[in-house]
Amino acid sequence: MTPAAVGAPGSVRRSLHSLWLLSARDLRVRYSTSALGYLWSVLDPLVMSAIYWFVFTQVFHRTVGEEPYIVFLITALLPWVWFNSAVSDFTKAFKKDARLVRSTSIPRWIWVDRIVVSKGVEFLFSLPVLVLFAVFGGAQVSWALLAFPLAVVLQTALLVGLGLIIAPLCVMFGDLERTTRLVLRALFYASPIIYGVHNLPGVFADIAAFNPLSGIFTLYRVGFFPDQWDTLTVVVGAAVSLGILGLGVLIFPKLERPVLKEL
């Protein structure tokens, strides 16, 4: 495709084309160097789901979640893997390709958003696993499944906003990379993955609403488990996600120059 076919330099069309090319490059590199290729997109959440299913159904008497519990787990674990892997990669988004970031005219935000797109594509590739377990597990499907695309949109907005904040700050403050990994470990247990928002006692359910992942995971689940719906959690989660996106859009241009100096 010729340069003229994808728009003038600096145009939105050219930027989106660059974003797709870089995202596709990431996917090609990841799969071409792996014998299992696509299977890695589903293996991690699948193994995690199997472990938690075994622990909470075969070893201990489970008092959280709903049946079929394996579907309950996977509906949150798949988007969690997308979130966790994207945020982890944000910490080295600029340092990994420092030479290209400095020398090309590609808008710097693309180096962040390509991670969201490539990891998001992997998430979409993993959805057949959810479908299979839902079918063979006997999960009931309702019209609320239409909330699933909304969850994808909100998670994309949240990740873009976080990326625009985390990526440049990690260049300027090296310790943030390790700090981010610690925060992600704590966030896994602070998010309704192995349990639901309604399983939290007292005031903790209201506090959990301010974790945007709570509302997003609720939207992913409600199509299979209508009782998981919680208006406060969803509304606050959406507001926080969009707020973080707005904050990232405002902060990123102010951090670009300091980042280029550090690189």
N, C-alpha and C positions, 0 to 999 in steps of 0.2 A: 504494500500500500504506500503510495507516495505521500510526502509531507503535506501537500496541498489537500489531499483527501481527508486528512484528519484535522484540518483547521489551522489557522494562523498561530504562530508562536504566542503563548500566553493566553490563548482562548480557552474557554471552558471545555470545548470539544477536544482540543489537543491535550489538556490536562487529564481529562478522563481517559483518553487513549493511553497516555503514559502510565496512569494508575493501573489500567488493566494489564499492560505489558509487563510491568514490574511484578504485579500479583501473579500473573501466569508464569513468570520466570521463577518466582519462589516455589510455586507448586511443581514445576518441572524439575528443579534442582532437588527438591525434597523427595520426589518419587523416583527419579532416575538413579539416585544413589542408594536406594533401599530395595532389598529383595522382596519385601512384603508389600511395598508400595501403598496402594489404597487402604489395605487392611490396617495400617497404623492409625488411620482416621477413626477406626471403630474399636481397635484393640484395647486402648487405654481405658475409655469409659466402660467397655464391656467387662474387663477384668475388675475394675473398681466396683461395678455394679454387682458382679458375682460375689466378691468378697463381702460387701455390706449385706447383700441378700442372705448369704450363708450365716454371717454373724448374728443378724437380727431375726432370722426365722428358724435357724437350726440350732444355734447355740444358746441364745438368750430369748426370753419371752418379749416380743416386740410390743410396745404400747404406742408407737408413733406411725404415721403414714397410713396408707390405705391399700387394699387388695385390688389387683395383683401388685404386690410390693415391688417386684422387679421393674414393672412399668413406671411405678411411682418414682423409683430411683432414677431410671434412665431419662425420664422427661426433664430432670434437673441436671443430671450428670453430663449429658451431651452439651448443653449450653455452658455449663461450668468449664468444661474442657476448652471450649472456644474462648471464654473469658480469661481463664488462667493462662493459656498459651499465648494469647495476644498480649496481655499485660506484661508477661515475662519477656516477650520479644521487644516491647516498647523500650525497655531499659537499655537495649543496645541497638535501637533502630538507626541512629546516626553513626555510632562508633563502628558498626559492622561494615558500613559502606562509606566511611568518612571521605575517602578520595573522590568518589562520585558525587557525594553531597556538596563538596566544595567546588568541584570543577564543572558540573552541568548546570543548565538553566532550568531544570525541572523544579517546579515549586516544591519547597521543602516539606510541606504538609503531606505530599504524596508518599514520602518515605515512611510516614507514620500510617497513613490510611491503607497502604498496600498490605500491611500486616492484618488489619481488620478484614480486608477483602479476602486474602488468601486463607486465613484461618476460618472465615465465615463460609467459604466454599467447602472447606474440609468438614465443617459442621453440617452443611447441607448433604454432603456425601455420606455422612454417618446416619442420616435419618431413616434409611431402610431398616436399620437395626431396631429402631423404635417401632416401626410398623410391624416387623416380624414378631416382636415380643408382645405387642398389643393384640395381634391376631391370635397367636398361640396361647397367650396368657388369659384370653377371654375378657380383655378390657372393654368397657362400654364407651361408645363415642357419642358425643352430643354436639349440638350446633355451636357450642362454645369453642369447638376446635377452630373456629374462624378467628379466635383471638391469637392463635399461634403465629400468623404473619406479623401481627402487631407486636408480639414479644420480640420477634427477630428485628423489627425496625427500631424498637426502643433499645435493645441490646447493642445494635450498631451505633446508635446515637451516643450511648453511654461510653462505648469503647473508643469512638472517635474523640470524644471530649477528653477522656482519660489519657489517650495517646498524645494528644496535643499538649498536655500538661506534663506527663511523666517523661516522655522522650527527651525534650530539651533539658529538663531539670537533672536528668541522670547524666547528661554530658557535663553539666556545670558542677554537680555534686556527686562524686563517685560513690559515696556510701549509700546513696539512694537505691542502687541496684540491689544490694543485699537487704536493705530495709523493705523494699517492695516484695521480695521473696518471703520474708517473715510475715508481712501483712497478708499476703495471699494465703499462707497456711492458716492463719487465724480466721480469715474471711470464709474459708471453706466451712468451718464449723459454726460460724456466725450467720451463715446463709441457710435457708430451708431446703437442704438437699436430701439428707437422710431423714428429715422430719418435715412437717408442714407448719405453716405459721400458726394454725389453730392448736398445735401441740405445745406451744410456748405458754408458760404460766403467767397469769396476771399482766403486769405492765410490760413484760418483755415482748409481748406480741405487738404492742404499740411502738416500742423502741425499734423492733425489727423492721417496721414499715419504712424507716429512714434509711435502711439499706436498700438501694435501688434494685438489687438482685432479687429481693423478696417479692416485689411486685412483678418483675419480669418472669421469674420462675412460676409464680402463680398463674400468669397468662399462658405459659407453656403447658401447665398441668390441667387447667380447668376444663379442657375439652374431654379429658378422660375421667377427671374427678371433680364434678361440679361443686361438691361441698368444700373444695379448697378455695373457692372465691372469697376474697376479702376486699371490699371496696376501698377502705383506707389504705391498705398496703399497695394496691394497684395504682391509685391516684397519686399517692405520695411518691411511689417508685417512678412513675412516669415524669412527675414534676422534677424530681432530683436528677433523673437521667438527662432531661432536656436542659436543666440548669447547668449540669457539668459540661454538656456540649457547648452551651453558650459561653461558659467561663473559659473553656479551652480555646474557642475561636477568638476571644478577646486577648488572652494571654500569649498565645503562640507568636503573633507578629512581633511582640515586644522582646521575645527571647531569641528570635532568629539570629540577630547580630552577635550577641554574646556566645551563642552556640558555635557559629562559624569561626569565631576567634579561638575557641577552645579546641576545635577540630584541627 
